[in-house]
Amino acid sequence: MTKTTLLGGALSLAMAAFAGPALAEYPEKPVSFIVPWPPGDLEDVLTRMIAEDFQAEYGVSAAVVNKPGGGGGPFPGAIEVANAPADGYTIGSFVIGVPVVGHQIGIDKLTPEKFDPLGIFLTYPFVIAAGGNAPYSSMEELAAYAQDNDVVLGHFGDVLTPTQVTKAFAKNAGFEWASDAAFDALDCNTLASGDADVINTTLQLILPCLDQVKVLTSITDERIPLVPDAPAIGELDESLDIALWNGLFVTKDTPQDVRDKIIAVAEKTVMSERAQAVAAETGALVYWQGAEDAAARIANDIETVAEIEALLE
């Protein structure tokens, strides 16, 4: 062996030692998708589809972990994602409230903003509906009727975006709800029993009696195909053009190549036939809005939420 060969081999070994072990290609270990809600709702169903496809694509375990904690915080699931390393192995599946207001309501572990969107994939089919016998068939007629009559509103919680939008619409339209209350369930029975005159609920909960109710408007980005005659709320009041959506998020500083691998699977999944079947069955809007557009949407929603809060003070 020549002296040159020996020197070359020694140099190669030295460089390899200096560089350290080669970095493993993402993903090399199990990945968790954190859903800060109980299992079974639309975001959970669709995130599980994404996790299944991620596992099939990359050959590592991928599972949905439900970490419920309430619509008004403290969002324990989101805090878990915020505290995780920025390596793509802990992914958040979050509704609008987490990235839009989570860092603004006194949750120190979410302050300042901890997350970047990978994409938004779901708009919940929230609607404002009344019983079939109600003496109004539109939000304009409701506003006129409520000037001289008591109308009781049922919703899922005062802090939720659809509830805030519903109350803001009343304020802008010049009427007041006689009373309002949060319900665990808002479905056909709620209207039939008279527990509430108008309900703010998801379309899938009233699908069994859709021919017996009046859908006055949808709190969505665009009209819901299952109720095409009901205008989206933004058509009635541009200042309230906001919806309850869900998207995938990672902690800031997560490498772009890692983000790209998650996005590639998620986008393919939500546009698949089985995901679009969920949309067709429930009235949900299922799509893929990329990271840049999602970030712009979040910034706009932050402004809209601030305006709604100021209006309702």
Secondary structure, DSSP 8 states (H G I E B T S, - for coil): --HHHHHHHHHHHHHHHHH-S----S--S-EEEEESS-TTSHHHHHHHHHHHHHHHHHSS-EEEEE----TTS--HHHHHHHHS-SSSSEEEEEETHHHHHGGGTT-GGG-S--EEEEEEEEE--EEEEEETT-S-SSHHHHHHHTTTS--EEEES-TTSHHHHHHHHHHHHHT---SEEEE-S--SHHHHHHTS-SEEEEEHHHHGGGGGGEEEEEE-SSS--TTSTTS-BHHHH-GGG----EEEEEEETT--HHHHHHHHHHHHHHHTSHHHHHHHHHH--EEEEEEHHHHHHHHHHHHHHHHHHHHHH-
